[in-house]
Amino acid sequence: MNSKPVIEEGQKFPLTIRRLGINGEGVGFFKRNVVFVSGALPGEEVTAQVIKVKRNFVEARILKIRKSSPHRQEPPCPIYTACGGCQLQHLAYPQQLVEKRDLVVQALERYLKGADIDVKETIGMDDPWYYRNKSQFQVREKDGNVMAGLFAEGSHQLLDIEQCIVQHPATTRVTNAAKQILEDLHIPIYNGKSMKGLVRTIVVRTGLETGEIQLVLVTTRSELPQKKELLERLKTIDPAIVSIVQNINKEQTSLIFGDQSVTLYGKETIHEELGDLAFDLSARAFFQLNPVQTVKLYREVRLAAALTGKESIVDAYCGVGTIGLWLADGAKEIRGMDIVPESIKDAKRNAWTHGYKNKTTYVTGTAEEWLEKWSKEGYVPDVLTVDPPRTGLADSLLKTILKVKPKRFVYTSCNPSTLAKDLQQLTKLYKVEYIQPVDMFPQTAQVEAVVKLVLK
């Protein structure tokens, strides 16, 4: 009989925390059951109480910390426990970097048992606060007051966030002023239950190097009441605002943006610089949220690509062209693709700005679709670079990569689990030279990793 002993909700027991889980919770084992304890740290001994029993694991809360981690600290954010946007403010930053490397190692142990892979130490930040260049705060109304913020973890209750210590101060300042203007002008606010109302999200992006700010109002329809007055007041929030955009999202969805964007004031894009490169970013275009660490991340991508000036590169999930253009001076040719048309438009503009128009090709569509097409035309890239969403590579793209067989492959991942799962497939043909974790999101459980793969 191998069945696990039954554990019931409300049950209390002592527990030693062995490691950190993928969502920042402590992980322990009780009578062969995996127990996740929110807020617990590796090495701690706690009294835990079960709050949920699932098929493969148990969720518990801390009743008492009997032995505290030497790395535990008081979280500086007053709404830290309610918000859920950060998961590791109670863990000293140097140790966050240690645990993030371990998250990568854990994922490899799950999917690539016995594989000897060199996982380097995590590259961290000198100042791990106020780093996010973009905020996307949901907007709701309560008792006539307009609120903007994030939903409390695991609930539909919106936390009105007036100060966030991982957001660039300009993003919260502009958001706070915009919500006050919406309140003063009685602009209808979206109601998540009735699906009525107009303004659903305030998005603010700032250029850390240029200081330019873009303000986006995501609305349920295109009509804007008191449009002239609203715009005049939004423009006066900050002289650095160079772009005000309205994005229309009519769908009942958790996605922030809809397909249609209208520039209401100023430019369609804001200008940002990364190292020696400059980029124009439209409202929906993907751009890394931590530019300081992005420079370090892309240096690692360049190192892994090991360019000599003769290589052709395909930059899959290219966004506004950042990775490809970062590599362009060491390559013969860059081709990139993305499913967001505005991103491809930005990528073409960015390539032209940097004088790479003649060595770059950017197309709209999926990576597998274009790799397959180009392969049939006799084109196989020397280097493939990918930076996919958290879900990892699509199965169809994995199959295409294994069929097309680029010589070198640089995989930038923001999710150790899906990375390890994809490596399980890719290691059929590729050798993993090393993995370099990079901390793009201090105070959270997220970790980015650059992987160098070489065709066996």
VOLUMDO-934609 format. One line per 3 residues: number of its first residue (from 1); for each residue x negated, y, z of C-alpha. Coordinates in nm, 3 decimals. Layout:
NUM = X:Y:Z; ...
//
This chain:
1 = 0.000:0.000:0.000; -0.156:0.329:-0.115; 0.136:0.564:-0.048
4 = 0.042:0.878:0.143; 0.177:0.931:0.496; 0.494:1.142:0.494
7 = 0.450:1.506:0.589; 0.754:1.718:0.676; 0.829:2.089:0.659
10 = 0.760:2.261:0.990; 0.500:2.001:1.093; 0.191:2.142:1.270
13 = -0.159:1.997:1.268; -0.527:2.094:1.300; -0.704:2.136:0.966
16 = -1.060:2.201:0.849; -1.080:2.411:0.532; -1.317:2.251:0.281
19 = -1.312:2.492:-0.013; -1.126:2.771:-0.190; -0.840:2.693:-0.431
22 = -0.790:2.845:-0.776; -0.543:3.101:-0.634; -0.765:3.201:-0.341
25 = -0.603:2.980:-0.080; -0.794:2.755:0.158; -0.791:2.382:0.076
28 = -0.798:2.108:0.339; -0.698:1.741:0.364; -0.458:1.591:0.617
31 = -0.388:1.218:0.609; -0.496:1.197:0.242; -0.268:1.490:0.148
34 = -0.410:1.802:-0.017; -0.306:2.105:0.189; -0.319:2.463:0.055
37 = -0.330:2.729:0.327; -0.289:3.091:0.222; -0.545:3.323:0.385
40 = -0.770:3.044:0.516; -1.141:3.038:0.427; -1.391:2.755:0.368
43 = -1.550:2.633:0.692; -1.261:2.752:0.911; -1.074:2.531:1.153
46 = -0.707:2.627:1.178; -0.378:2.512:1.318; -0.156:2.488:1.010
49 = 0.223:2.466:0.976; 0.381:2.312:0.666; 0.612:2.546:0.472
52 = 0.662:2.342:0.152; 0.610:1.978:0.058; 0.547:1.914:-0.312
55 = 0.481:1.587:-0.495; 0.102:1.625:-0.516; 0.026:1.877:-0.244
58 = 0.148:2.058:0.066; 0.167:2.435:0.127; 0.104:2.558:0.480
61 = 0.049:2.879:0.674; -0.200:2.963:0.948; -0.059:2.947:1.300
64 = -0.398:2.998:1.464; -0.760:3.030:1.354; -0.951:2.808:1.597
67 = -1.290:2.862:1.433; -1.334:3.166:1.210; -1.559:3.193:0.903
70 = -1.863:3.422:0.954; -1.762:3.576:0.619; -1.410:3.675:0.729
73 = -1.343:4.050:0.736; -1.051:4.286:0.794; -0.884:4.361:0.456
76 = -0.903:4.738:0.392; -0.570:4.757:0.201; -0.264:4.824:0.423
79 = -0.027:4.617:0.202; -0.279:4.341:0.123; -0.078:4.050:0.265
82 = 0.253:4.162:0.109; 0.123:4.258:-0.235; -0.053:3.946:-0.357
85 = -0.234:4.141:-0.631; -0.564:4.069:-0.451; -0.631:3.738:-0.278
88 = -0.980:3.775:-0.127; -1.005:4.110:0.052; -1.040:3.915:0.379
91 = -1.362:3.753:0.245; -1.691:3.949:0.243; -1.792:4.031:-0.114
94 = -2.126:3.839:-0.132; -1.939:3.523:-0.029; -1.665:3.589:-0.287
97 = -1.936:3.546:-0.552; -2.046:3.213:-0.399; -1.688:3.080:-0.387
100 = -1.614:3.192:-0.745; -1.906:2.985:-0.874; -1.763:2.694:-0.674
103 = -1.424:2.738:-0.849; -1.602:2.675:-1.181; -1.784:2.372:-1.035
106 = -1.456:2.232:-0.895; -1.287:2.259:-1.236; -1.577:2.076:-1.403
109 = -1.560:1.799:-1.140; -1.192:1.751:-1.223; -1.225:1.730:-1.601
112 = -1.591:1.636:-1.665; -1.681:1.393:-1.388; -2.051:1.313:-1.375
115 = -2.149:1.578:-1.630; -2.472:1.757:-1.542; -2.391:2.119:-1.629
118 = -2.602:2.418:-1.524; -2.363:2.666:-1.353; -2.555:2.983:-1.271
121 = -2.493:3.222:-0.978; -2.204:3.465:-1.026; -2.294:3.812:-1.154
124 = -2.121:4.061:-0.920; -2.057:4.437:-0.893; -2.259:4.695:-0.699
127 = -1.935:4.866:-0.592; -1.642:4.619:-0.606; -1.359:4.877:-0.559
130 = -1.157:5.121:-0.776; -1.268:4.941:-1.092; -0.946:4.869:-1.289
133 = -0.905:5.110:-1.580; -0.539:5.023:-1.644; -0.228:4.988:-1.429
136 = 0.107:4.838:-1.530; 0.355:4.924:-1.256; 0.716:4.811:-1.271
139 = 0.972:5.086:-1.209; 1.288:5.048:-1.000; 1.521:5.278:-0.805
142 = 1.630:5.255:-0.443; 1.864:5.502:-0.271; 1.796:5.760:-0.543
145 = 1.416:5.728:-0.509; 1.208:5.608:-0.802; 0.950:5.343:-0.706
148 = 0.660:5.209:-0.910; 0.443:4.915:-0.817; 0.417:4.537:-0.810
151 = 0.658:4.274:-0.689; 0.575:4.127:-0.348; 0.429:3.781:-0.393
154 = 0.695:3.520:-0.464; 0.986:3.768:-0.452; 1.191:4.020:-0.649
157 = 1.115:4.295:-0.397; 0.919:4.580:-0.554; 0.640:4.730:-0.344
160 = 0.612:5.104:-0.404; 0.233:5.140:-0.444; 0.108:5.494:-0.397
163 = -0.256:5.399:-0.343; -0.445:5.095:-0.474; -0.809:5.043:-0.385
166 = -0.889:4.828:-0.688; -0.729:5.071:-0.937; -0.918:5.368:-1.080
169 = -0.781:5.670:-0.882; -0.665:5.843:-1.204; -0.425:5.559:-1.288
172 = -0.243:5.575:-0.952; -0.242:5.957:-0.948; -0.078:5.976:-1.293
175 = 0.169:5.695:-1.211; 0.279:5.868:-0.888; 0.333:6.199:-1.068
178 = 0.524:6.032:-1.355; 0.764:5.851:-1.123; 0.835:6.180:-0.938
181 = 0.917:6.350:-1.271; 1.151:6.062:-1.367; 1.323:6.105:-1.029
184 = 1.351:6.487:-1.059; 1.506:6.464:-1.408; 1.737:6.175:-1.309
187 = 1.613:5.960:-1.597; 1.797:5.623:-1.576; 1.575:5.354:-1.422
190 = 1.590:4.988:-1.525; 1.774:4.745:-1.298; 1.632:4.392:-1.315
193 = 1.961:4.232:-1.205; 2.217:4.419:-1.417; 1.965:4.473:-1.703
196 = 2.093:4.832:-1.727; 1.888:5.151:-1.714; 1.608:5.285:-1.933
199 = 1.253:5.306:-1.789; 1.116:4.968:-1.685; 0.735:5.010:-1.663
202 = 0.475:5.289:-1.633; 0.142:5.195:-1.792; -0.163:5.417:-1.745
205 = -0.505:5.354:-1.899; -0.810:5.572:-1.842; -1.143:5.580:-2.022
208 = -1.403:5.539:-1.748; -1.678:5.692:-1.963; -1.472:5.952:-2.155
211 = -1.215:6.046:-1.888; -0.931:6.033:-2.145; -0.595:5.911:-2.013
214 = -0.304:5.745:-2.193; 0.042:5.731:-2.032; 0.295:5.478:-2.164
217 = 0.662:5.457:-2.066; 0.811:5.117:-2.147; 1.185:5.159:-2.205
220 = 1.483:4.940:-2.295; 1.588:5.159:-2.590; 1.445:5.433:-2.810
223 = 1.670:5.722:-2.696; 1.507:5.939:-2.428; 1.734:6.178:-2.234
226 = 1.588:6.526:-2.170; 1.301:6.428:-2.397; 1.158:6.777:-2.443
229 = 1.162:6.862:-2.071; 1.030:6.517:-1.980; 0.734:6.548:-2.218
232 = 0.647:6.901:-2.110; 0.631:6.791:-1.749; 0.438:6.470:-1.816
235 = 0.177:6.667:-2.013; 0.109:6.891:-1.711; 0.023:6.598:-1.477
238 = -0.343:6.601:-1.580; -0.532:6.785:-1.857; -0.711:6.455:-1.931
241 = -0.387:6.304:-2.068; -0.448:6.295:-2.445; -0.181:6.040:-2.539
244 = 0.179:5.981:-2.427; 0.346:5.678:-2.583; 0.690:5.520:-2.558
247 = 0.707:5.144:-2.602; 1.048:4.984:-2.654; 1.108:4.645:-2.494
250 = 1.475:4.541:-2.516; 1.419:4.178:-2.419; 1.491:4.007:-2.089
253 = 1.131:3.898:-2.039; 0.836:3.916:-1.801; 0.622:4.051:-2.087
256 = 0.537:4.419:-2.039; 0.539:4.540:-2.399; 0.786:4.516:-2.684
259 = 0.682:4.526:-3.051; 0.766:4.891:-3.119; 0.554:5.186:-2.999
262 = 0.611:5.557:-3.069; 0.352:5.827:-2.998; 0.537:6.112:-2.824
265 = 0.243:6.344:-2.763; -0.122:6.372:-2.865; -0.317:6.084:-3.016
268 = -0.207:5.727:-3.082; -0.522:5.602:-2.905; -0.766:5.693:-2.629
271 = -1.142:5.682:-2.672; -1.365:5.466:-2.452; -1.734:5.377:-2.454
274 = -1.908:5.051:-2.365; -2.287:5.070:-2.361; -2.384:5.217:-2.700
277 = -2.045:5.141:-2.854; -1.727:5.351:-2.862; -1.372:5.223:-2.909
280 = -1.030:5.367:-2.989; -0.754:5.188:-2.796; -0.384:5.194:-2.878
283 = -0.122:5.123:-2.610; -0.082:4.748:-2.674; -0.443:4.672:-2.764
286 = -0.630:4.438:-2.531; -0.938:4.585:-2.367; -1.123:4.454:-2.062
289 = -0.990:4.602:-1.736; -1.333:4.642:-1.575; -1.566:4.824:-1.817
292 = -1.863:4.823:-1.576; -1.862:4.442:-1.562; -1.764:4.412:-1.929
295 = -2.107:4.547:-2.026; -2.266:4.270:-1.815; -2.026:4.010:-1.960
298 = -2.100:4.106:-2.321; -2.475:4.108:-2.254; -2.434:3.744:-2.151
301 = -2.233:3.673:-2.470; -2.515:3.827:-2.676; -2.774:3.622:-2.487
304 = -2.579:3.299:-2.550; -2.526:3.383:-2.920; -2.908:3.397:-2.964
307 = -2.888:3.599:-3.287; -3.173:3.647:-3.533; -2.999:3.885:-3.778
310 = -2.912:3.608:-4.026; -2.597:3.465:-3.862; -2.236:3.497:-3.969
313 = -2.002:3.523:-3.669; -1.630:3.461:-3.622; -1.483:3.654:-3.329
316 = -1.157:3.474:-3.246; -0.896:3.655:-3.032; -1.093:3.965:-3.135
319 = -0.864:4.234:-2.986; -1.000:4.575:-3.085; -1.326:4.413:-3.199
322 = -1.531:4.461:-2.881; -1.726:4.133:-2.873; -1.787:4.119:-3.248
325 = -1.908:4.479:-3.263; -2.127:4.421:-2.957; -2.301:4.147:-3.161
328 = -2.291:4.322:-3.499; -2.640:4.473:-3.500; -2.792:4.124:-3.464
331 = -2.569:3.950:-3.721; -2.535:3.930:-4.099; -2.154:3.929:-4.099
334 = -1.863:3.948:-3.851; -1.511:3.817:-3.913; -1.238:3.856:-3.653
337 = -0.869:3.778:-3.611; -0.589:3.860:-3.367; -0.212:3.814:-3.367
340 = -0.147:4.178:-3.260; -0.144:4.400:-3.573; -0.231:4.717:-3.377
343 = -0.544:4.547:-3.242; -0.661:4.464:-3.595; -0.594:4.823:-3.701
346 = -0.805:4.943:-3.404; -1.078:4.686:-3.480; -1.106:4.808:-3.841
349 = -1.122:5.170:-3.724; -1.385:5.084:-3.460; -1.598:4.896:-3.714
352 = -1.579:5.188:-3.956; -1.675:5.435:-3.677; -1.989:5.235:-3.594
355 = -2.097:5.200:-3.958; -2.017:4.827:-3.974; -1.737:4.853:-4.230
358 = -1.933:4.656:-4.493; -2.031:4.368:-4.265; -1.694:4.319:-4.088
361 = -1.364:4.161:-4.192; -1.060:4.179:-3.959; -0.735:3.995:-4.029
364 = -0.400:3.944:-3.854; -0.313:3.586:-3.762; -0.422:3.291:-3.550
367 = -0.782:3.173:-3.524; -0.697:2.819:-3.639; -0.509:2.946:-3.945
370 = -0.803:3.161:-4.063; -1.084:2.919:-3.968; -0.906:2.646:-4.166
373 = -0.850:2.877:-4.466; -1.210:3.004:-4.469; -1.345:2.650:-4.426
376 = -1.156:2.539:-4.739; -1.318:2.832:-4.920; -1.660:2.701:-4.812
379 = -1.720:2.946:-4.526; -1.830:2.805:-4.188; -1.960:3.055:-3.928
382 = -2.301:3.002:-3.769; -2.162:3.130:-3.440; -1.804:3.119:-3.314
385 = -1.712:3.336:-3.015; -1.377:3.309:-2.835; -1.221:3.499:-2.544
388 = -0.875:3.340:-2.513; -0.593:3.417:-2.267; -0.566:3.224:-1.936
391 = -0.392:2.934:-2.112; -0.720:2.856:-2.291; -0.756:2.742:-2.651
394 = -0.453:2.615:-2.841; -0.474:2.242:-2.921; -0.452:2.328:-3.290
397 = -0.757:2.559:-3.255; -0.956:2.293:-3.065; -0.890:2.045:-3.347
400 = -0.989:2.305:-3.607; -1.316:2.387:-3.424; -1.408:2.017:-3.402
403 = -1.333:1.987:-3.774; -1.513:2.305:-3.890; -1.814:2.255:-3.654
406 = -1.981:2.598:-3.613; -2.347:2.546:-3.505; -2.318:2.759:-3.192
409 = -2.012:2.838:-2.989; -1.983:3.101:-2.715; -1.670:3.052:-2.503
412 = -1.572:3.339:-2.270; -1.309:3.216:-2.024; -1.095:3.381:-1.756
415 = -0.962:3.052:-1.616; -1.197:2.774:-1.494; -0.922:2.509:-1.513
418 = -0.832:2.561:-1.878; -1.201:2.611:-1.961; -1.293:2.271:-1.812
421 = -0.995:2.107:-1.984; -1.108:2.251:-2.320; -1.470:2.147:-2.256
424 = -1.347:1.790:-2.210; -1.254:1.799:-2.582; -1.541:2.015:-2.706
427 = -1.815:1.804:-2.545; -1.731:1.526:-2.794; -1.937:1.727:-3.044
430 = -2.100:2.004:-2.840; -2.358:2.015:-2.562; -2.294:2.267:-2.282
433 = -2.627:2.447:-2.236; -2.508:2.647:-1.934; -2.219:2.838:-1.776
436 = -2.265:3.193:-1.646; -1.984:3.312:-1.410; -1.919:3.689:-1.408
439 = -1.699:3.862:-1.149; -1.467:4.082:-1.353; -1.204:4.114:-1.079
442 = -1.355:4.162:-0.731; -1.116:4.097:-0.437; -0.914:3.850:-0.649
445 = -0.959:3.475:-0.700; -1.018:3.522:-1.073; -1.357:3.453:-1.228
448 = -1.479:3.493:-1.586; -1.740:3.262:-1.735; -1.958:3.268:-2.046
451 = -2.037:2.922:-2.182; -2.307:2.845:-2.437; -2.228:2.537:-2.649
454 = -2.454:2.395:-2.919; -2.357:2.136:-3.180; -2.511:1.799:-3.083
//
